[in-house]
Amino acid sequence: MHGPVTSRYDNLYWMRLLVMLAAAAGGIYFAIFLCVKNELFTQSGLIVEVVLWIGFGMIYLLYFHKSPPRKIIISAENITIHEYITRKQTIIKYSDIDTVRIFRQSIERGRNRESISFRILQIELYNGEVSRISENDYINYDFLESAIHDYLPRYK
């Protein structure tokens, strides 16, 4: 394998992220507007406000912690993960990897219950940390998976 392999997102991923952020911002704006209009920021309306914020927080956690926007670089030395939002950089050395597993995940969609299947590569480290790379996110998932499998045997 020549040089590092860098992950690439599909345009659909960025459109989905933009729509999700717009929907979340619109939902928060609408909830605040309704609370102000109906004077729910009084002491009796505090519970409604807290429930709304918890709901929006859960949407955030479900979306971003499931699939945070990030760049993955797989080189002969290590795997580097750059998270776009938090600016966090994680470096995984091949010698720290305990196991690499590939799972198939299926999602049923639509009225016909069509099943869409995609792979998830899970990297488990000796210290218990887990990183996942989803085929659903990257258009070059096959190259990422192949690069990890090519470089990993050298360190085992």
Backbone as CSV, one residue per row, in Angstrom:
resi,resn,N_x,N_y,N_z,CA_x,CA_y,CA_z,C_x,C_y,C_z
1,MET,0.849,-1.177,0.000,0.000,0.000,0.000,0.892,1.237,0.000
2,HIS,0.553,2.206,-0.815,1.373,3.403,-0.974,0.703,4.586,-0.293
3,GLY,1.393,5.175,0.663,0.918,6.380,1.320,-0.300,6.154,2.190
4,PRO,-0.657,7.194,2.948,-1.816,7.084,3.833,-3.136,7.115,3.066
5,VAL,-4.157,6.512,3.657,-5.513,6.526,3.095,-6.336,7.469,3.968
6,THR,-6.976,8.444,3.348,-7.782,9.432,4.071,-9.251,9.229,3.744
7,SER,-10.077,9.279,4.777,-11.512,9.076,4.586,-12.121,10.219,3.781
8,ARG,-13.168,9.881,3.042,-13.899,10.882,2.256,-15.384,10.678,2.478
9,TYR,-16.066,11.782,2.774,-17.508,11.722,2.990,-18.255,11.827,1.676
10,ASP,-19.383,11.217,1.662,-20.343,11.298,0.579,-21.062,12.647,0.723
11,ASN,-21.483,13.264,-0.378,-22.228,14.526,-0.298,-23.529,14.361,0.474
12,LEU,-24.112,13.180,0.427,-25.346,12.906,1.158,-25.137,13.058,2.664
13,TYR,-23.970,12.686,3.164,-23.664,12.835,4.589,-23.736,14.305,4.987
14,TRP,-23.100,15.178,4.190,-23.075,16.602,4.530,-24.466,17.219,4.401
15,MET,-25.242,16.777,3.410,-26.615,17.282,3.289,-27.448,16.834,4.486
16,ARG,-27.289,15.568,4.908,-28.027,15.051,6.060,-27.646,15.833,7.317
17,LEU,-26.365,16.123,7.489,-25.903,16.892,8.644,-26.490,18.301,8.629
18,LEU,-26.478,18.944,7.470,-27.019,20.297,7.351,-28.510,20.323,7.654
19,VAL,-29.255,19.364,7.116,-30.703,19.303,7.376,-30.959,19.054,8.860
20,MET,-30.179,18.165,9.478,-30.350,17.865,10.900,-30.072,19.097,11.757
21,LEU,-29.007,19.828,11.440,-28.692,21.041,12.189,-29.765,22.111,11.997
22,ALA,-30.250,22.262,10.761,-31.304,23.233,10.493,-32.590,22.857,11.231
23,ALA,-32.921,21.572,11.237,-34.125,21.123,11.941,-33.980,21.334,13.445
24,ALA,-32.816,21.050,13.991,-32.593,21.249,15.425,-32.676,22.732,15.784
25,ALA,-32.027,23.588,14.976,-32.082,25.031,15.238,-33.510,25.552,15.109
26,GLY,-34.224,25.107,14.082,-35.617,25.522,13.913,-36.494,25.031,15.047
27,GLY,-36.264,23.802,15.493,-37.044,23.255,16.605,-36.801,24.011,17.898
28,ILE,-35.540,24.342,18.165,-35.223,25.111,19.370,-35.843,26.497,19.292
29,TYR,-35.731,27.149,18.139,-36.335,28.468,17.959,-37.851,28.400,18.176
30,PHE,-38.489,27.405,17.570,-39.935,27.258,17.691,-40.340,26.989,19.140
31,ALA,-39.584,26.143,19.844,-39.908,25.838,21.246,-39.762,27.076,22.117
32,ILE,-38.697,27.839,21.914,-38.506,29.070,22.695,-39.595,30.076,22.359
33,PHE,-39.934,30.196,21.066,-41.004,31.106,20.656,-42.320,30.754,21.345
34,LEU,-42.665,29.466,21.366,-43.903,29.046,22.014,-43.874,29.290,23.522
35,CYS,-42.718,29.052,24.130,-42.608,29.280,25.574,-42.765,30.755,25.914
36,VAL,-42.151,31.634,25.106,-42.268,33.077,25.347,-43.693,33.539,25.081
37,LYS,-44.276,33.084,23.996,-45.639,33.490,23.632,-46.656,33.047,24.679
38,ASN,-46.504,31.843,25.189,-47.454,31.319,26.173,-47.004,31.551,27.614
39,GLU,-45.955,32.351,27.786,-45.422,32.700,29.099,-45.118,31.463,29.943
40,LEU,-44.459,30.501,29.344,-44.107,29.263,30.044,-42.786,29.370,30.795
41,PHE,-42.132,30.527,30.721,-40.881,30.690,31.452,-41.121,31.094,32.898
42,THR,-42.358,31.062,33.319,-42.665,31.310,34.726,-42.248,30.096,35.526
43,GLN,-42.364,30.164,36.827,-41.930,29.061,37.686,-42.696,27.772,37.380
44,SER,-43.985,27.857,37.072,-44.761,26.658,36.781,-44.391,26.062,35.424
45,GLY,-43.871,26.867,34.519,-43.496,26.382,33.194,-42.053,25.910,33.118
46,LEU,-41.341,25.953,34.218,-39.952,25.543,34.234,-39.789,24.073,33.842
47,ILE,-40.720,23.243,34.254,-40.649,21.816,33.922,-40.746,21.620,32.413
48,VAL,-41.632,22.344,31.760,-41.788,22.243,30.308,-40.494,22.640,29.615
49,GLU,-39.888,23.702,30.087,-38.643,24.172,29.499,-37.533,23.130,29.674
50,VAL,-37.409,22.561,30.839,-36.375,21.561,31.098,-36.597,20.332,30.214
51,VAL,-37.831,19.886,30.077,-38.140,18.730,29.238,-37.762,19.011,27.783
52,LEU,-38.061,20.217,27.291,-37.692,20.580,25.924,-36.174,20.523,25.721
53,TRP,-35.412,21.099,26.640,-33.966,21.109,26.504,-33.386,19.705,26.595
54,ILE,-33.942,18.874,27.451,-33.479,17.481,27.532,-33.755,16.767,26.207
55,GLY,-34.923,17.020,25.624,-35.264,16.413,24.337,-34.303,16.821,23.237
56,PHE,-33.987,18.102,23.165,-33.046,18.565,22.142,-31.637,18.030,22.419
57,GLY,-31.270,17.928,23.674,-29.974,17.346,24.026,-29.874,15.892,23.609
58,MET,-30.966,15.154,23.761,-30.968,13.743,23.368,-30.830,13.608,21.852
59,ILE,-31.504,14.479,21.106,-31.361,14.451,19.645,-29.902,14.691,19.271
60,TYR,-29.280,15.667,19.909,-27.875,15.955,19.650,-27.007,14.741,19.943
61,LEU,-27.182,14.141,21.106,-26.356,12.998,21.482,-26.567,11.807,20.554
62,LEU,-27.812,11.538,20.190,-28.094,10.410,19.321,-27.465,10.592,17.950
63,TYR,-27.493,11.801,17.429,-26.954,12.006,16.096,-25.431,12.121,16.102
64,PHE,-24.903,13.040,16.884,-23.477,13.318,16.792,-22.610,12.238,17.423
65,HIS,-23.070,11.621,18.479,-22.237,10.589,19.089,-22.335,9.269,18.348
66,LYS,-23.333,9.124,17.525,-23.441,7.939,16.686,-22.505,8.073,15.484
67,SER,-22.458,9.256,14.917,-21.696,9.456,13.701,-21.134,10.879,13.640
68,PRO,-20.125,11.189,14.447,-19.583,12.541,14.420,-18.805,12.801,13.136
69,PRO,-18.897,14.003,12.597,-18.100,14.303,11.410,-16.621,14.302,11.775
70,ARG,-15.866,13.487,11.069,-14.445,13.352,11.371,-13.680,12.868,10.150
71,LYS,-12.387,13.109,10.189,-11.508,12.638,9.119,-10.625,11.550,9.704
72,ILE,-10.518,10.438,8.995,-9.705,9.314,9.431,-8.552,9.142,8.447
73,ILE,-7.334,9.092,8.985,-6.149,8.896,8.157,-5.473,7.608,8.609
74,ILE,-5.334,6.674,7.682,-4.721,5.389,7.991,-3.375,5.338,7.283
75,SER,-2.327,5.286,8.085,-0.974,5.245,7.536,-0.273,3.983,8.024
76,ALA,0.949,3.786,7.613,1.712,2.603,8.017,2.059,2.636,9.506
77,GLU,2.102,3.832,10.102,2.483,3.981,11.508,1.303,3.885,12.467
78,ASN,0.152,4.495,12.096,-0.984,4.542,13.018,-2.272,4.948,12.302
79,ILE,-3.338,5.011,13.069,-4.631,5.492,12.586,-4.902,6.797,13.325
80,THR,-5.141,7.865,12.588,-5.395,9.172,13.183,-6.844,9.571,12.899
81,ILE,-7.538,9.995,13.949,-8.934,10.428,13.815,-9.018,11.888,14.237
82,HIS,-9.378,12.762,13.296,-9.571,14.197,13.556,-11.067,14.464,13.612
83,GLU,-11.569,14.905,14.765,-12.989,15.250,14.875,-13.151,16.727,14.522
84,TYR,-14.055,17.007,13.576,-14.225,18.368,13.078,-14.809,19.308,14.126
85,ILE,-15.809,18.880,14.858,-16.523,19.776,15.769,-15.698,20.088,17.012
86,THR,-15.171,19.066,17.665,-14.438,19.270,18.918,-12.958,19.563,18.696
87,ARG,-12.495,19.397,17.481,-11.076,19.586,17.143,-10.184,18.595,17.888
88,LYS,-10.763,17.500,18.347,-10.021,16.465,19.059,-9.303,15.571,18.051
89,GLN,-8.089,15.207,18.379,-7.312,14.303,17.527,-6.944,13.069,18.344
90,THR,-7.280,11.901,17.826,-6.968,10.637,18.479,-6.012,9.856,17.583
91,ILE,-4.938,9.386,18.174,-3.968,8.577,17.431,-4.003,7.167,18.004
92,ILE,-4.270,6.199,17.132,-4.319,4.793,17.530,-3.105,4.098,16.928
93,LYS,-2.260,3.592,17.791,-1.099,2.826,17.330,-1.552,1.391,17.082
94,TYR,-1.036,0.779,16.048,-1.418,-0.593,15.729,-1.084,-1.558,16.867
95,SER,-0.019,-1.265,17.596,0.363,-2.141,18.712,-0.632,-2.065,19.870
96,ASP,-1.467,-1.026,19.913,-2.483,-0.875,20.961,-3.799,-1.568,20.615
97,ILE,-3.918,-2.076,19.390,-5.172,-2.682,18.935,-5.247,-4.135,19.391
98,ASP,-6.321,-4.443,20.094,-6.567,-5.815,20.547,-7.239,-6.615,19.440
99,THR,-8.388,-6.135,18.956,-9.110,-6.829,17.887,-9.740,-5.834,16.926
100,VAL,-9.945,-6.307,15.714,-10.674,-5.556,14.697,-11.804,-6.465,14.232
101,ARG,-13.029,-5.981,14.350,-14.199,-6.773,13.959,-15.019,-6.007,12.942
102,ILE,-15.718,-6.754,12.132,-16.624,-6.138,11.165,-18.023,-6.665,11.435
103,PHE,-18.943,-5.726,11.662,-20.337,-6.068,11.910,-21.187,-5.620,10.738
104,ARG,-22.271,-6.295,10.523,-23.274,-5.876,9.544,-24.463,-5.330,10.314
105,GLN,-24.902,-4.152,9.938,-26.080,-3.566,10.566,-27.137,-3.373,9.495
106,SER,-28.355,-3.729,9.823,-29.470,-3.581,8.888,-30.483,-2.610,9.455
107,ILE,-31.056,-1.815,8.572,-32.089,-0.868,8.943,-33.272,-1.103,8.023
108,GLU,-34.442,-1.229,8.603,-35.653,-1.372,7.798,-36.256,0.010,7.598
109,ARG,-36.584,0.316,6.325,-37.140,1.634,6.011,-38.332,1.490,5.094
110,GLY,-39.194,2.447,5.183,-40.325,2.528,4.268,-41.456,1.596,4.617
111,ARG,-42.514,1.737,3.852,-43.705,0.926,4.075,-43.478,-0.531,3.726
112,ASN,-42.618,-0.783,2.770,-42.346,-2.153,2.332,-41.348,-2.863,3.234
113,ARG,-40.877,-2.164,4.273,-39.890,-2.727,5.203,-38.628,-3.177,4.481
114,GLU,-38.185,-2.345,3.520,-36.941,-2.636,2.818,-35.792,-2.632,3.811
115,SER,-34.908,-3.564,3.672,-33.774,-3.661,4.569,-32.530,-3.127,3.868
116,ILE,-31.879,-2.158,4.503,-30.633,-1.603,4.008,-29.533,-2.075,4.951
117,SER,-28.499,-2.644,4.396,-27.432,-3.213,5.207,-26.121,-2.474,4.932
118,PHE,-25.351,-2.244,5.997,-24.027,-1.658,5.846,-23.091,-2.235,6.898
119,ARG,-21.784,-2.108,6.640,-20.771,-2.667,7.531,-20.249,-1.608,8.493
120,ILE,-19.870,-2.078,9.664,-19.224,-1.225,10.657,-17.936,-1.920,11.090
121,LEU,-16.812,-1.255,10.913,-15.531,-1.773,11.361,-15.297,-1.258,12.774
122,GLN,-15.121,-2.174,13.708,-14.936,-1.806,15.110,-13.516,-2.136,15.534
123,ILE,-12.812,-1.130,16.047,-11.436,-1.286,16.519,-11.465,-1.250,18.041
124,GLU,-11.065,-2.358,18.653,-11.054,-2.452,20.112,-9.603,-2.414,20.588
125,LEU,-9.324,-1.497,21.507,-7.971,-1.350,22.037,-7.809,-2.152,23.323
126,TYR,-6.583,-2.415,23.708,-6.307,-3.159,24.940,-6.826,-2.428,26.176
127,ASN,-6.886,-1.091,26.120,-7.359,-0.335,27.283,-8.889,-0.261,27.360
128,GLY,-9.591,-0.921,26.441,-11.053,-0.965,26.483,-11.748,0.048,25.588
129,GLU,-11.019,1.000,25.041,-11.637,1.984,24.152,-12.039,1.329,22.835
130,VAL,-13.101,1.858,22.244,-13.620,1.317,20.990,-13.810,2.463,20.004
131,SER,-13.383,2.262,18.766,-13.631,3.215,17.679,-14.348,2.467,16.568
132,ARG,-15.283,3.155,15.911,-16.047,2.521,14.841,-15.956,3.363,13.575
133,ILE,-15.887,2.648,12.457,-15.905,3.281,11.139,-17.073,2.658,10.385
134,SER,-18.022,3.492,9.972,-19.235,2.988,9.329,-19.166,3.150,7.811
135,GLU,-19.539,2.087,7.132,-19.625,2.123,5.670,-20.671,3.123,5.227
136,ASN,-21.642,3.380,6.067,-22.736,4.293,5.769,-22.256,5.741,5.650
137,ASP,-21.106,6.055,6.232,-20.621,7.441,6.253,-19.613,7.768,5.153
138,TYR,-18.719,6.843,4.855,-17.600,7.152,3.967,-17.752,6.481,2.610
139,ILE,-17.446,7.228,1.564,-17.548,6.641,0.225,-16.350,5.749,-0.080
140,ASN,-15.268,5.903,0.655,-14.098,5.046,0.435,-13.884,4.084,1.610
141,TYR,-14.973,3.598,2.184,-14.906,2.670,3.315,-14.061,1.444,2.982
142,ASP,-14.215,0.885,1.788,-13.467,-0.320,1.406,-11.958,-0.083,1.473
143,PHE,-11.506,1.098,1.045,-10.081,1.419,1.102,-9.605,1.546,2.550
144,LEU,-10.444,2.147,3.399,-10.091,2.296,4.815,-9.957,0.922,5.478
145,GLU,-10.944,0.072,5.246,-10.927,-1.275,5.816,-9.717,-2.062,5.324
146,SER,-9.466,-1.998,4.041,-8.345,-2.721,3.448,-7.008,-2.235,4.014
147,ALA,-6.861,-0.925,4.161,-5.612,-0.369,4.688,-5.361,-0.832,6.117
148,ILE,-6.402,-0.858,6.941,-6.240,-1.323,8.325,-5.808,-2.778,8.341
149,HIS,-6.456,-3.599,7.534,-6.091,-5.019,7.495,-4.700,-5.241,6.909
150,ASP,-4.264,-4.381,5.987,-2.925,-4.509,5.415,-1.832,-4.126,6.418
151,TYR,-2.061,-3.050,7.174,-1.037,-2.565,8.098,-1.028,-3.316,9.427
152,LEU,-2.157,-3.791,9.881,-2.261,-4.410,11.205,-1.394,-5.647,11.400
153,PRO,-1.301,-6.585,10.449,-0.497,-7.804,10.683,0.974,-7.522,10.980
154,ARG,1.493,-6.411,10.539,2.900,-6.088,10.775,3.174,-5.880,12.269
155,TYR,2.125,-5.493,13.008,2.295,-5.143,14.413,1.816,-6.236,15.347
156,LYS,1.256,-7.298,14.825,0.737,-8.387,15.683,1.786,-9.446,15.885
